[in-house]
């Protein structure tokens, strides 16, 4: 079962930022710069956290926020439903 998460980050070093982006985008459906929407199973969440811990430092800020319900969409935004099992590749 997948749960929707918001991955938001503020990284203080350009090289680490590139690494964090690469990891975060590999688990997400997209988003806005440093805020990404990701449908994750428990095992993929653990994998994401492990990979992000390997590329971040104490001064970096990283939030992974669980959606309790469907997000509120304004304007022309559309919710992207992801029902496939397996890895997300963008």
Legacy VTK file of the C-alpha trace (Angstrom):
# vtk DataFile Version 3.0
C-alpha trace
ASCII
DATASET POLYDATA
POINTS 90 float
0.000 0.000 0.000
1.306 3.419 -0.955
0.977 6.606 1.072
1.388 10.132 -0.323
4.309 12.161 1.063
5.706 15.621 0.468
9.510 15.767 0.362
10.826 19.273 1.041
14.470 20.207 1.412
16.856 23.124 1.882
20.448 22.038 1.266
23.377 24.340 2.063
25.952 23.000 -0.404
25.624 22.880 -4.195
27.179 19.433 -4.597
24.981 17.937 -1.863
21.944 19.679 -3.342
22.565 17.918 -6.667
22.818 14.559 -4.884
19.668 15.167 -2.814
17.731 16.219 -5.936
18.814 13.068 -7.740
17.642 10.852 -4.861
14.402 12.752 -4.139
13.323 12.957 -7.799
13.935 9.228 -8.282
11.187 8.530 -5.707
8.729 11.291 -6.688
6.086 12.070 -9.284
7.317 15.651 -9.532
6.641 18.897 -7.780
8.052 22.398 -7.429
11.831 22.761 -7.125
12.552 21.557 -3.591
9.043 20.285 -2.751
8.110 16.965 -4.334
5.091 14.666 -4.116
5.915 10.983 -3.679
3.632 7.939 -3.325
5.687 5.492 -1.273
5.282 2.097 0.304
6.859 1.544 3.720
9.877 -0.212 2.182
10.467 2.581 -0.360
10.127 5.178 2.416
12.868 3.408 4.375
15.045 3.219 1.255
14.493 6.936 0.547
15.451 7.894 4.103
18.611 5.754 4.006
19.702 7.239 0.688
19.027 10.805 1.854
20.905 10.253 5.118
23.938 9.235 3.046
24.024 12.551 1.151
22.914 15.140 3.753
24.679 16.781 6.689
23.505 18.308 9.993
23.149 21.823 8.571
20.787 20.659 5.805
17.029 20.750 6.318
14.912 17.882 5.029
11.220 17.263 5.729
9.167 14.249 4.703
5.523 15.003 5.402
2.747 12.417 5.241
-0.542 13.420 3.580
-3.495 12.467 5.781
-6.058 12.938 2.979
-6.003 13.861 -0.686
-4.257 17.207 -1.272
-6.331 20.328 -1.908
-5.730 21.335 -5.512
-6.258 24.911 -6.685
-6.305 26.359 -10.190
-5.495 23.919 -12.978
-3.686 21.422 -10.792
-4.600 17.755 -11.159
-3.969 14.949 -8.724
-1.801 12.240 -10.263
-2.937 8.792 -9.180
-0.203 6.169 -9.177
-1.474 2.620 -8.857
1.452 0.710 -10.363
3.600 -1.465 -8.132
7.353 -0.987 -8.276
9.836 1.808 -8.771
8.859 5.241 -10.045
11.062 6.357 -12.952
10.818 9.890 -14.286
LINES 1 91
90 0 1 2 3 4 5 6 7 8 9 10 11 12 13 14 15 16 17 18 19 20 21 22 23 24 25 26 27 28 29 30 31 32 33 34 35 36 37 38 39 40 41 42 43 44 45 46 47 48 49 50 51 52 53 54 55 56 57 58 59 60 61 62 63 64 65 66 67 68 69 70 71 72 73 74 75 76 77 78 79 80 81 82 83 84 85 86 87 88 89
